[in-house]
Amino acid sequence: MSRAPASFRVDPPKPEKPEKTAPKRKPQAIDPGNAVAVVAESEDYFAEQDMALADPPPIPPRRRSILGRVFFAAFGVLLSLAIGLWTDQLIRDLYNRADWLGWLALGVAAIGLTAFIAILTREALGIMRLASIETMRRDAADAIERNDAKEARKTVDHLMGLLAGKPETAAGRATLESLKDDVIDGADLLTVAEKELLAPLDAAARQQVLNAAKRVSVVTAVSPRALVDIIYVLFEAARLTRRIADLYGGRPGFLGFMRLVRSIFTHLAITGSMAAGETLVQQVVGHGLAARLSAKLGEGVVNGMMTARIGIAAMDAARPLPFTALQRPGVGDFLKALTSFASSEKDKKEAPKA
């Protein structure tokens, strides 16, 4: 059966509503004399996150050459044999001259060998502590990302063992012992551990960084030679690095200290902290600090800020846990204190003249 023909009404398509656009700003004349002030007000150097202190991108582990290991191992064995043969020949020659000289040389050699073994043991323990801290920091970051409770408890136990000798963490360790079984999530457990154990150590580390920056700013402001400035800045940076490492439980020896310095400079190179810190200080100095300080005091503030940058990098390299629950220190935390300190120093120098 065929369908009867019928008519249908087809409505025309409705026109689409035009999208609302932002109204155009009317042209406005700008006074050239106030252009610098407008730019300065629109830019807030402390509102944005300090990119120099952001977490550096992960560094792929460097593959060491097997030939290099074989070469250094063989060279070390040959050097040890050479020193041993030379010592043996020396003792025999002294025995031929007089028995008491031979016995004296043998005793001195035994004392030297014992001290050398003790030094090697101390260096090995220092390197192992730094390696364990780096491993703990990576495990903590991984546990927070995966919210792994088992790995978080293992990391917290390791952290409490590392900081067991720190009196500043006694209250935090007691709190963690009472709450460790009540916290279920791994990320929350590491957050509590960071706040309870590392908050007092972070405060002490910040105070050490600020004190070192103040000393550098004063010494470089009064020193007559640029070479003296460089030597003192390097000395203060090395002492600050070792103190921060000791504070967080690293206690590195000489080889461990060199490894820590390499980590700090790697952090500074990756994040560009030195260049960013210098640019920020120059911007702040250019926006009014130079009008209140002398040229030498301004230079001392810049050197103090560079020392603070190294101290912040040392905190990142020596801290057992990454900055997650607590805020990472930034340049602004030290800049205001340094400028006020430099201004007070200038007022003290100008007081007798008045």
Backbone torsions as a table, in degrees:
resi	resn	phi	psi	omega
1	MET	NA	125.9	-176.8
2	SER	-84.9	147.8	-179.8
3	ARG	-80.6	140.0	179.8
4	ALA	-71.6	143.6	178.8
5	PRO	-65.0	145.6	179.1
6	ALA	-144.3	163.7	179.6
7	SER	-108.3	149.0	179.8
8	PHE	-127.3	146.5	178.6
9	ARG	-96.4	126.3	179.1
10	VAL	-111.4	112.9	179.7
11	ASP	-79.9	142.2	176.7
12	PRO	-67.1	147.2	180.0
13	PRO	-62.9	141.2	179.4
14	LYS	-74.6	138.4	179.5
15	PRO	-67.7	138.5	179.2
16	GLU	-71.4	142.7	179.0
17	LYS	-73.5	132.4	179.5
18	PRO	-67.4	140.5	178.3
19	GLU	-67.0	141.1	179.4
20	LYS	-74.4	129.4	178.7
21	THR	-110.0	152.1	-179.9
22	ALA	-66.3	138.3	-179.6
23	PRO	-64.9	140.6	-179.9
24	LYS	-70.4	140.3	178.7
25	ARG	-76.4	135.1	179.5
26	LYS	-69.0	146.2	178.1
27	PRO	-59.4	140.3	-177.3
28	GLN	-138.5	133.1	179.2
29	ALA	-81.1	139.2	179.8
30	ILE	-115.3	131.0	178.4
31	ASP	-72.6	123.0	-180.0
32	PRO	-58.1	-29.6	-179.4
33	GLY	-69.1	-26.5	-179.8
34	ASN	-101.5	8.5	-177.2
35	ALA	-64.1	-41.0	-179.6
36	VAL	-65.0	-37.8	180.0
37	ALA	-67.4	-38.7	178.6
38	VAL	-64.1	-43.9	178.8
39	VAL	-64.4	-40.7	-178.6
40	ALA	-65.9	-37.1	-179.9
41	GLU	-72.3	-31.5	-178.0
42	SER	-77.2	-17.5	-178.1
43	GLU	-105.5	123.3	176.4
44	ASP	-114.3	109.0	-173.4
45	TYR	-75.4	-13.6	-178.3
46	PHE	-110.5	-3.8	-179.7
47	ALA	-76.0	-39.2	-179.4
48	GLU	-78.0	157.6	179.6
49	GLN	-68.1	141.8	178.8
50	ASP	-72.8	101.1	-176.4
51	MET	-65.9	-24.6	-179.6
52	ALA	-69.3	-21.1	-178.6
53	LEU	-105.1	9.2	177.2
54	ALA	-70.5	163.5	-179.7
55	ASP	-62.6	127.4	179.7
56	PRO	-69.7	152.1	176.8
57	PRO	-63.3	149.4	-178.0
58	PRO	-62.2	136.9	-179.5
59	ILE	-95.9	122.9	177.9
60	PRO	-64.2	139.2	-179.2
61	PRO	-62.3	134.9	-178.7
62	ARG	-79.2	128.5	179.8
63	ARG	-82.5	119.3	-179.3
64	ARG	-83.3	142.9	-177.4
65	SER	-73.6	136.1	176.9
66	ILE	-68.4	-36.9	178.1
67	LEU	-62.8	-37.3	177.6
68	GLY	-65.1	-41.4	177.8
69	ARG	-62.8	-43.3	179.7
70	VAL	-63.5	-40.6	-179.2
71	PHE	-63.3	-49.4	-177.7
72	PHE	-67.9	-34.6	177.2
73	ALA	-65.6	-45.0	179.4
74	ALA	-65.5	-40.8	179.4
75	PHE	-65.7	-37.6	177.7
76	GLY	-65.3	-40.0	178.0
77	VAL	-64.6	-44.0	178.5
78	LEU	-62.8	-41.8	179.1
79	LEU	-64.6	-39.9	178.2
80	SER	-64.6	-41.9	177.6
81	LEU	-63.9	-39.6	179.1
82	ALA	-63.8	-43.8	179.0
83	ILE	-65.9	-39.3	178.9
84	GLY	-64.9	-43.1	177.7
85	LEU	-65.0	-39.4	179.5
86	TRP	-65.1	-41.7	178.9
87	THR	-65.3	-41.0	179.1
88	ASP	-63.3	-42.8	179.2
89	GLN	-66.2	-37.9	178.7
90	LEU	-63.8	-44.7	-179.5
91	ILE	-65.1	-39.4	178.1
92	ARG	-63.7	-41.6	178.3
93	ASP	-63.4	-39.5	178.7
94	LEU	-69.0	-34.9	174.9
95	TYR	-63.7	-37.7	178.5
96	ASN	-66.5	-31.7	178.4
97	ARG	-76.5	-51.0	179.9
98	ALA	-159.7	143.4	-177.9
99	ASP	-64.6	-39.0	-176.5
100	TRP	-67.4	-31.2	175.7
101	LEU	-66.9	-39.6	177.4
102	GLY	-64.4	-44.2	178.0
103	TRP	-65.0	-37.7	178.0
104	LEU	-63.3	-45.1	179.0
105	ALA	-64.3	-37.8	178.7
106	LEU	-65.5	-40.3	177.8
107	GLY	-65.8	-42.7	178.8
108	VAL	-63.7	-40.4	178.3
109	ALA	-63.2	-39.5	178.2
110	ALA	-65.3	-41.7	178.5
111	ILE	-64.0	-42.9	179.3
112	GLY	-63.7	-40.1	178.8
113	LEU	-65.7	-40.0	177.8
114	THR	-63.7	-43.3	178.1
115	ALA	-64.3	-38.2	179.8
116	PHE	-65.0	-40.5	177.8
117	ILE	-65.6	-39.0	178.1
118	ALA	-64.5	-40.1	178.6
119	ILE	-64.4	-43.9	178.5
120	LEU	-62.5	-39.2	178.6
121	THR	-64.6	-42.9	179.4
122	ARG	-64.7	-41.8	179.1
123	GLU	-64.7	-40.7	179.6
124	ALA	-64.4	-41.2	178.2
125	LEU	-65.3	-39.1	177.7
126	GLY	-63.5	-43.4	178.3
127	ILE	-65.3	-38.8	178.8
128	MET	-65.6	-37.7	177.6
129	ARG	-64.7	-43.9	178.4
130	LEU	-64.3	-40.0	178.3
131	ALA	-64.3	-38.5	178.8
132	SER	-67.3	-35.2	177.2
133	ILE	-66.3	-43.0	177.6
134	GLU	-63.1	-41.7	177.7
135	THR	-64.3	-40.5	178.7
136	MET	-63.1	-40.1	179.6
137	ARG	-65.5	-40.9	177.9
138	ARG	-67.7	-41.5	179.3
139	ASP	-64.4	-38.1	179.2
140	ALA	-65.8	-43.1	178.0
141	ALA	-62.7	-39.4	178.8
142	ASP	-68.7	-39.4	179.1
143	ALA	-66.8	-37.1	177.7
144	ILE	-67.5	-40.1	-179.1
145	GLU	-67.0	-40.7	-178.5
146	ARG	-94.4	-4.2	-177.7
147	ASN	54.0	47.8	-177.1
148	ASP	-89.6	110.1	-177.1
149	ALA	-69.4	-39.2	-178.3
150	LYS	-64.7	-46.5	178.7
151	GLU	-67.2	-33.9	178.7
152	ALA	-66.2	-42.7	178.4
153	ARG	-65.0	-38.4	177.3
154	LYS	-63.8	-41.7	179.2
155	THR	-66.6	-40.5	179.6
156	VAL	-65.2	-41.2	176.8
157	ASP	-61.8	-41.6	177.6
158	HIS	-64.0	-40.8	-180.0
159	LEU	-66.2	-41.3	179.1
160	MET	-65.9	-35.4	175.7
161	GLY	-68.2	-36.0	179.1
162	LEU	-67.6	-37.9	-175.7
163	LEU	-100.8	19.0	-177.5
164	ALA	-64.7	-29.5	-178.8
165	GLY	-89.9	6.2	-179.2
166	LYS	-94.9	116.0	179.1
167	PRO	-66.5	-22.5	180.0
168	GLU	-67.2	-22.2	-176.0
169	THR	-101.8	10.0	-177.0
170	ALA	-63.2	-46.4	179.9
171	ALA	-65.5	-40.4	179.2
172	GLY	-65.4	-37.5	178.1
173	ARG	-67.1	-37.8	176.9
174	ALA	-65.6	-40.7	178.5
175	THR	-64.2	-41.5	179.6
176	LEU	-66.6	-36.7	178.7
177	GLU	-63.2	-34.1	-179.5
178	SER	-81.7	-23.3	-176.5
179	LEU	-107.5	-5.7	-172.1
180	LYS	-62.5	-36.5	-179.3
181	ASP	-84.1	-13.0	-178.5
182	ASP	-89.4	-23.5	-179.2
183	VAL	-88.1	124.5	-174.9
184	ILE	-93.5	-47.1	-176.0
185	ASP	-73.5	138.8	179.1
186	GLY	-67.2	-39.7	179.9
187	ALA	-64.1	-39.8	178.8
188	ASP	-67.1	-37.5	179.0
189	LEU	-64.5	-42.8	178.0
190	LEU	-68.8	-31.4	175.9
191	THR	-65.1	-44.8	177.5
192	VAL	-63.5	-41.3	180.0
193	ALA	-63.9	-40.5	179.7
194	GLU	-65.3	-41.9	-179.3
195	LYS	-69.7	-38.8	-174.4
196	GLU	-81.5	-36.4	-173.6
197	LEU	-97.5	-40.1	-172.0
198	LEU	-97.3	-13.8	179.8
199	ALA	-61.4	-47.3	177.5
200	PRO	-66.8	-33.3	177.9
201	LEU	-70.1	-36.3	176.5
202	ASP	-63.7	-40.6	178.7
203	ALA	-63.4	-42.2	177.9
204	ALA	-66.1	-38.7	178.7
205	ALA	-65.9	-41.0	177.1
206	ARG	-61.8	-40.2	179.3
207	GLN	-65.4	-38.8	176.7
208	GLN	-65.6	-40.2	177.7
209	VAL	-63.6	-43.4	179.9
210	LEU	-64.9	-42.6	178.9
211	ASN	-63.7	-41.4	177.8
212	ALA	-64.7	-41.1	178.6
213	ALA	-64.4	-37.7	177.2
214	LYS	-65.2	-43.6	179.1
215	ARG	-62.8	-42.1	179.3
216	VAL	-64.8	-42.0	-179.2
217	SER	-64.0	-37.3	180.0
218	VAL	-72.8	-46.3	-176.8
219	VAL	-65.4	-44.7	-179.5
220	THR	-70.7	-20.8	177.5
221	ALA	-77.4	-27.8	-177.1
222	VAL	-104.9	-11.3	-177.2
223	SER	-75.2	140.9	-177.1
224	PRO	-84.9	-16.0	-173.8
225	ARG	-117.8	142.9	176.4
226	ALA	-69.5	-31.0	179.0
227	LEU	-64.7	-37.1	177.2
228	VAL	-64.5	-39.0	177.6
229	ASP	-60.2	-46.6	-177.2
230	ILE	-64.2	-44.9	-178.6
231	ILE	-63.4	-43.4	-177.7
232	TYR	-69.9	-38.0	178.1
233	VAL	-62.6	-42.9	177.9
234	LEU	-64.2	-42.2	178.8
235	PHE	-62.8	-45.1	-178.5
236	GLU	-68.2	-36.9	178.2
237	ALA	-66.7	-40.6	178.3
238	ALA	-65.3	-42.9	179.4
239	ARG	-66.2	-38.8	178.6
240	LEU	-65.3	-40.7	179.2
241	THR	-61.8	-44.9	180.0
242	ARG	-65.9	-39.1	-179.8
243	ARG	-66.3	-40.1	179.3
244	ILE	-67.4	-40.0	177.2
245	ALA	-63.0	-42.1	176.9
246	ASP	-64.5	-36.4	-178.6
247	LEU	-63.4	-40.2	-178.9
248	TYR	-88.6	8.1	174.7
249	GLY	92.3	10.7	-178.9
250	GLY	-75.3	-48.0	-179.4
251	ARG	45.8	62.8	-176.4
252	PRO	-80.1	151.6	169.2
253	GLY	-84.7	-157.8	-178.5
254	PHE	-68.2	-48.4	179.8
255	LEU	-66.2	-39.2	176.1
256	GLY	-65.0	-37.1	177.2
257	PHE	-64.1	-42.0	178.0
258	MET	-64.3	-36.8	176.6
259	ARG	-65.5	-39.8	178.5
260	LEU	-66.3	-40.0	177.6
261	VAL	-62.4	-40.6	177.6
262	ARG	-62.5	-39.9	177.8
263	SER	-64.8	-38.3	179.8
264	ILE	-65.6	-46.5	-179.3
265	PHE	-69.5	-29.9	173.3
266	THR	-64.8	-42.4	177.1
267	HIS	-62.2	-43.8	-180.0
268	LEU	-66.1	-37.9	-179.3
269	ALA	-69.6	-38.6	-177.9
270	ILE	-71.2	-46.0	-176.9
271	THR	-83.5	-11.5	-177.9
272	GLY	66.6	34.9	-173.3
273	SER	-67.1	-37.8	-176.9
274	MET	-65.1	-46.5	-179.3
275	ALA	-67.7	-41.0	179.6
276	ALA	-65.5	-41.0	178.8
277	GLY	-64.3	-40.7	178.9
278	GLU	-65.8	-40.2	179.0
279	THR	-64.0	-43.2	-179.7
280	LEU	-63.8	-43.9	-179.9
281	VAL	-64.9	-40.3	178.8
282	GLN	-63.5	-38.1	178.3
283	GLN	-64.2	-44.5	-178.3
284	VAL	-67.9	-41.1	178.3
285	VAL	-63.0	-38.8	-179.7
286	GLY	-70.8	-16.2	-179.3
287	HIS	-102.8	34.2	168.9
288	GLY	126.6	-16.3	-178.6
289	LEU	-69.2	-37.1	-178.9
290	ALA	-64.9	-24.2	179.5
291	ALA	-73.9	-21.1	-177.9
292	ARG	-104.3	-15.9	-178.8
293	LEU	-119.7	156.9	174.7
294	SER	-77.0	172.4	-177.9
295	ALA	-64.8	-40.4	-178.8
296	LYS	-68.7	-39.3	178.4
297	LEU	-68.2	-36.8	175.5
298	GLY	-63.3	-39.7	175.8
299	GLU	-64.7	-38.0	177.1
300	GLY	-64.5	-36.7	177.3
301	VAL	-64.4	-41.6	178.6
302	VAL	-62.1	-45.0	178.4
303	ASN	-65.0	-37.1	176.5
304	GLY	-64.6	-37.0	177.7
305	MET	-68.4	-35.6	175.5
306	MET	-64.4	-38.9	175.6
307	THR	-64.3	-39.2	176.7
308	ALA	-63.3	-37.4	176.9
309	ARG	-61.4	-43.2	178.6
310	ILE	-65.1	-38.7	177.9
311	GLY	-64.1	-39.7	178.0
312	ILE	-65.0	-42.3	176.8
313	ALA	-63.6	-36.5	177.2
314	ALA	-65.1	-36.9	175.9
315	MET	-63.1	-41.9	178.5
316	ASP	-64.2	-36.8	-176.3
317	ALA	-80.0	-29.7	-175.3
318	ALA	-100.8	-10.2	-176.6
319	ARG	-74.0	133.5	-177.8
320	PRO	-69.7	-27.3	-179.4
321	LEU	-121.6	148.6	176.0
322	PRO	-71.6	160.4	177.8
323	PHE	-75.4	107.5	175.8
324	THR	-126.5	-60.3	-180.0
325	ALA	-78.4	-30.9	179.8
326	LEU	-103.5	152.0	-177.4
327	GLN	-80.6	135.2	176.3
328	ARG	-70.6	135.7	178.4
329	PRO	-64.8	145.5	-179.4
330	GLY	-124.1	179.0	-178.8
331	VAL	-64.4	-37.6	-179.0
332	GLY	-62.4	-24.4	178.9
333	ASP	-67.6	-25.4	-176.9
334	PHE	-109.3	-21.1	-174.3
335	LEU	-65.6	-45.9	-178.7
336	LYS	-63.2	-42.0	179.5
337	ALA	-65.1	-39.1	-179.9
338	LEU	-68.4	-42.4	-179.6
339	THR	-66.6	-40.1	176.9
340	SER	-66.5	-36.5	177.2
341	PHE	-65.3	-42.7	178.4
342	ALA	-66.0	-37.6	177.8
343	SER	-65.2	-39.7	177.7
344	SER	-66.5	-36.0	176.5
345	GLU	-64.9	-38.9	178.5
346	LYS	-66.3	-39.9	178.7
347	ASP	-65.3	-35.9	178.3
348	LYS	-66.1	-37.5	179.7
349	LYS	-71.8	-33.3	-177.9
350	GLU	-86.8	-12.1	-177.4
351	ALA	-62.5	-46.2	179.9
352	PRO	-64.9	-31.6	-179.8
353	LYS	-66.8	-33.4	-179.8
354	ALA	-71.2	NA	NA
